[in-house]
Amino acid sequence: MTPRFQNILIPVDFTKKNWAALDVAFETAVHNKAAVTLLHVIEAIDGGDFEEDPDIHEFYGRLEERAKRELETMGQRFVEAHIDAQLKIRFGKRVAEIVKYSADHPIDLIVMSSHPLADRNPAASVVTLSYQVSLVCECPILLVK
């Protein structure tokens, strides 16, 4: 029988909460013998011309170099476990880039960190990135709180 989840996408923003999602994704990948993609989206600033302005180009270059180092650290346990792990960086709006990546690639599951709904104002919690992605993406999404 073919495992249900063969390609897992893990969007990360390098905050501490990502490690719980990485743990769940790791267990799922091992169990399903799945490949994983760790995706970091560098939020693009509106109105800036990345290619034309050398200061903006340098700024994004530093962010990209930092992202590469962070992704390598996060991906190390997958590599050590002989799990096919790709590390991807995109520039743009986070929700749009995560949704686009999942639509353009054979992603079977997205595992991402989230948080519990706020007791006082639960409606405000559903405008977070993780909830937006969960509403828009077509594949199954596992939100790790």
Secondary structure in CASP SS format (residue, H / E / C, confidence):
PFRMAT SS
TARGET T0000
AUTHOR 0000-0000-0000
METHOD secondary structure of the structure
MODEL  1
M C 1.00
T C 1.00
P C 1.00
R C 1.00
F C 1.00
Q C 1.00
N E 1.00
I E 1.00
L E 1.00
I E 1.00
P E 1.00
V C 1.00
D C 1.00
F C 1.00
T C 1.00
K C 1.00
K C 1.00
N H 1.00
W H 1.00
A H 1.00
A H 1.00
L H 1.00
D H 1.00
V H 1.00
A H 1.00
F H 1.00
E H 1.00
T H 1.00
A H 1.00
V H 1.00
H H 1.00
N H 1.00
K C 1.00
A C 1.00
A E 1.00
V E 1.00
T E 1.00
L E 1.00
L E 1.00
H E 1.00
V E 1.00
I E 1.00
E E 1.00
A C 1.00
I C 1.00
D C 1.00
G C 1.00
G C 1.00
D C 1.00
F C 1.00
E C 1.00
E C 1.00
D C 1.00
P H 1.00
D H 1.00
I H 1.00
H H 1.00
E H 1.00
F H 1.00
Y H 1.00
G H 1.00
R H 1.00
L H 1.00
E H 1.00
E H 1.00
R H 1.00
A H 1.00
K H 1.00
R H 1.00
E H 1.00
L H 1.00
E H 1.00
T H 1.00
M H 1.00
G H 1.00
Q H 1.00
R H 1.00
F H 1.00
V H 1.00
E H 1.00
A C 1.00
H C 1.00
I C 1.00
D C 1.00
A E 1.00
Q E 1.00
L E 1.00
K E 1.00
I E 1.00
R E 1.00
F E 1.00
G E 1.00
K C 1.00
R H 1.00
V H 1.00
A H 1.00
E H 1.00
I H 1.00
V H 1.00
K H 1.00
Y H 1.00
S H 1.00
A H 1.00
D H 1.00
H C 1.00
P C 1.00
I C 1.00
D C 1.00
L E 1.00
I E 1.00
V E 1.00
M E 1.00
S E 1.00
S C 1.00
H C 1.00
P C 1.00
L C 1.00
A C 1.00
D C 1.00
R C 1.00
N C 1.00
P H 1.00
A H 1.00
A H 1.00
S H 1.00
V C 1.00
V C 1.00
T C 1.00
L H 1.00
S H 1.00
Y H 1.00
Q H 1.00
V H 1.00
S H 1.00
L H 1.00
V H 1.00
C C 1.00
E C 1.00
C C 1.00
P C 1.00
I E 1.00
L E 1.00
L E 1.00
V E 1.00
K C 1.00
END
